[in-house]
Amino acid sequence: MAPVTDTATTEEWLGAFRRAVEAQKAIFAEHVGIAARTEYEGVGEGGDNALVIDRLCEDAVLAELEGLHETGHEFTVVSEERGTVDFGDGSSPIRVVVDPIDGSLNARRTVPLHCLSAAVADGDSLADVKLGYVYEFGADEEFVAVRGEGAQLDGRPITAGDEDLLELVAIEASKPERVIAVCEVLAGKAYRVRCPGTIATSLCYVAAGRFDGLVTTRPCRSVDAAAAQLILREAGGEITVADRELAGASVGLEDRYHCAGARTAPDLETLLEAQRALG
């Protein structure tokens, strides 16, 4: 009989992701320094050159998900490096959207700001994400959201806040010429900008009220935003992808979309105005 619902519990999913985090910590500890982390192994399904540490960290996540499959659960994984992997006969509607290292350049250059991003969806769009998990390795922090149940940071509820204030804005995918185009629109509207280098972490920081907003300067993929967009929404924040509804944004790797998130709707509109300047 083909599975039609997610039979794994939230705690089972979280257990798999947390075990993967511990395995990734060991991988980072074994690859110390920029030279050790600057070894490449082909091109991932997301289109980027794949680091050896990218592959190893993905293997760690998939090994834990294989463990869930062996206990009777079926799902399809969408991962940045390996693409689509069926755990079962492919009929399950459950999608697990994984970026083993969001912020790979940071990880390679030993900048301690990169994360594991994992989302569980019961359909094919970002609107279908029901569990978001982001673990930021530099700060050793865990962000979790369950659809309809709010967002948490290390087990404590978080809210984005409701003050219209673009004091600190994160800009991602930050080629200088594209940052300039965005900043020209934000001049006089935002006080300071930051370029953290990880979309998932930046969105989580908006959810926690650390940043007031996030704007990308080039289209991102589902693996970058799937988990964190739920975390931001469950924290009361606002998010949009390419000026369309989340239901129109696929969790598949073939889709690309600009992403913008903010604590409030007016601030989100200001960021979208800046993003539209990119053409």
C-alpha positions in Angstrom: 0.0 0.0 0.0 1.5 3.3 -1.1 2.1 5.8 1.8 -0.1 9.0 1.6 0.9 10.8 4.8 3.9 11.5 6.9 4.2 8.7 9.4 7.3 10.0 11.2 6.7 12.2 14.3 8.2 15.6 14.8 10.6 14.2 17.4 11.7 11.5 14.9 12.5 14.1 12.3 14.3 16.3 14.8 16.2 13.4 16.2 17.6 12.6 12.7 18.5 16.2 12.1 20.2 16.5 15.5 22.3 13.4 14.9 23.3 14.7 11.6 24.5 17.9 13.3 26.8 15.9 15.5 28.2 14.0 12.6 28.8 17.3 10.7 30.6 18.7 13.7 33.0 15.8 13.5 33.5 16.4 9.8 34.4 20.1 10.4 36.8 19.0 13.2 38.5 16.7 10.8 38.9 19.3 8.1 40.7 22.2 9.9 41.9 25.2 8.0 41.1 26.8 4.6 43.3 24.4 2.6 41.7 21.3 4.1 38.2 22.7 3.4 39.0 23.8 -0.2 38.9 20.4 -1.9 36.3 20.0 -4.6 34.4 17.0 -5.9 32.4 17.7 -9.0 29.3 19.8 -9.4 26.2 19.4 -7.2 22.7 19.1 -8.6 22.1 22.7 -7.5 24.6 23.8 -10.1 27.5 24.9 -7.8 30.9 23.3 -7.5 30.7 20.8 -4.6 33.2 20.8 -1.8 34.4 17.5 -0.3 32.9 18.8 3.0 29.6 19.5 1.2 29.5 15.9 0.1 30.5 14.5 3.4 27.9 16.6 5.3 25.2 15.6 2.8 26.1 11.9 3.3 25.8 12.4 7.1 22.3 13.8 6.7 21.2 11.1 4.2 22.5 8.4 6.5 20.2 9.6 9.3 17.3 9.8 6.9 18.0 6.3 5.7 17.7 5.3 9.3 14.2 6.7 9.4 13.4 4.9 6.2 14.5 1.7 7.6 12.0 2.1 10.4 9.2 2.2 7.9 8.9 5.8 6.8 8.8 6.9 3.1 9.7 10.3 1.6 11.6 12.0 -1.1 14.7 14.1 -0.3 15.6 17.2 -2.2 19.2 18.0 -1.5 21.6 20.6 -2.9 24.4 18.2 -3.9 22.6 14.9 -4.8 19.3 16.3 -6.1 16.2 14.2 -5.7 16.5 10.9 -3.8 13.5 8.6 -3.1 13.4 6.8 0.1 10.6 4.4 -0.9 8.8 3.9 -4.2 8.4 7.6 -4.9 4.7 7.8 -4.2 4.9 9.6 -0.8 4.0 13.3 -0.9 6.5 14.0 1.9 9.5 16.1 0.8 12.6 16.6 2.9 14.5 19.7 1.6 18.1 19.8 2.7 21.1 22.1 2.4 23.8 20.4 4.4 25.9 23.6 4.5 24.1 26.8 3.8 27.0 29.2 3.7 29.5 26.9 2.0 31.9 29.8 1.3 32.0 30.7 4.9 32.6 27.1 5.9 35.4 26.8 3.4 37.1 30.0 4.6 36.5 29.0 8.2 34.2 31.9 8.9 32.0 30.5 11.8 28.7 31.3 10.2 27.1 28.4 8.3 24.2 26.1 9.0 22.4 22.9 8.3 19.0 23.7 6.8 16.3 21.0 6.7 12.6 21.2 6.0 9.8 18.6 5.9 6.9 19.4 3.6 3.7 17.5 2.9 3.5 18.8 -0.7 5.6 20.3 -3.4 5.6 24.0 -2.5 7.1 26.2 0.2 3.6 26.7 1.6 3.5 23.0 2.3 6.5 23.1 4.7 5.4 21.9 8.1 8.7 21.6 10.0 11.7 23.8 9.7 15.1 23.1 11.3 18.2 25.3 11.1 21.3 24.6 13.1 23.9 27.4 13.0 27.3 25.9 13.7 29.2 29.0 14.6 27.0 30.1 17.4 25.9 26.6 18.3 22.2 27.6 18.0 19.1 25.6 16.9 16.1 27.2 15.3 12.9 25.1 15.0 9.4 25.8 13.8 6.4 23.5 13.5 3.5 24.8 11.3 0.8 26.4 13.5 2.9 26.0 16.7 5.3 28.9 16.6 9.1 29.1 16.3 11.8 28.4 18.9 15.5 29.2 19.4 17.2 26.5 21.6 13.8 25.5 22.9 12.6 29.1 23.8 9.8 30.8 21.8 10.8 33.6 19.6 8.9 36.4 17.9 10.1 38.7 15.2 8.5 41.8 16.7 6.2 44.3 15.1 8.1 47.6 15.0 8.6 49.2 11.6 12.4 49.8 11.7 15.1 48.9 9.1 18.0 49.5 11.5 19.9 46.4 10.4 19.2 44.6 7.0 20.9 41.5 5.7 21.8 41.3 2.0 22.6 37.9 0.6 24.2 36.6 -2.7 26.3 39.7 -2.4 28.2 40.5 -5.6 29.3 44.1 -5.1 27.6 45.5 -8.2 24.2 44.0 -7.1 24.6 45.1 -3.5 25.2 48.7 -4.9 21.9 48.6 -6.8 20.0 47.5 -3.7 21.7 49.9 -1.4 21.0 52.9 -3.6 17.3 52.2 -3.0 17.8 51.6 0.7 19.8 54.8 1.2 17.9 56.9 3.7 15.5 54.0 4.5 17.9 51.5 6.2 20.5 52.4 8.8 23.0 49.6 8.4 23.4 46.5 6.1 25.2 43.2 6.7 26.2 40.4 4.3 26.3 37.2 6.5 26.7 34.7 3.7 23.8 32.4 4.6 20.2 32.9 3.6 18.8 30.4 6.1 20.6 31.9 9.1 19.7 35.5 8.0 16.0 34.6 7.9 16.3 33.0 11.3 17.9 36.1 12.6 14.9 38.1 11.3 12.7 35.7 13.1 14.6 36.3 16.3 14.5 40.1 15.9 18.3 40.3 15.4 17.9 41.6 11.8 15.0 43.7 10.7 15.0 42.2 7.2 16.7 40.1 4.6 16.9 40.7 0.8 18.6 38.5 -1.8 20.3 40.1 -4.8 20.0 37.0 -7.0 17.5 34.1 -7.1 17.9 31.5 -4.5 16.8 27.8 -4.4 14.4 26.0 -2.2 17.2 24.4 -0.1 18.3 27.9 0.9 15.0 29.1 2.2 12.5 26.2 2.8 13.2 25.7 6.5 13.9 29.3 7.5 10.9 30.8 5.8 8.6 28.7 8.0 10.6 29.7 11.1 10.2 33.4 10.1 6.4 33.0 9.4 5.8 31.1 12.6 7.7 33.9 14.5 5.2 36.4 13.1 7.4 37.8 10.3 6.6 38.4 6.7 8.2 36.8 3.6 7.7 36.7 -0.1 9.5 34.9 -3.0 9.6 36.7 -6.4 6.4 38.6 -5.5 4.4 35.4 -5.6 2.5 33.3 -3.1 4.6 30.6 -1.4 2.2 28.1 -2.9 3.7 29.0 -6.3 7.3 28.4 -5.2 8.4 24.8 -5.7 10.6 22.9 -3.3 12.4 21.3 -6.3 15.9 22.4 -7.4 14.6 23.5 -10.8 12.9 26.6 -9.4 14.7 29.8 -8.6 13.3 32.9 -6.9 14.3 36.1 -5.2 13.6 36.1 -1.5 12.8 38.9 0.9 11.7 38.7 4.5 11.1 41.3 7.2 9.6 41.6 10.7 6.7 43.8 9.3 4.8 44.1 6.1 5.8 47.8 5.5 9.4 47.0 5.9 9.0 44.0 3.5 7.6 46.3 0.9 10.7 48.6 1.2 13.0 45.7 0.7 11.0 44.5 -2.3 11.3 47.9 -3.8 15.1 47.6 -3.5 15.0 44.1 -4.9 13.0 45.2 -7.9 15.8 47.7 -8.8 17.9 44.7 -9.8 15.6 44.2 -12.8 
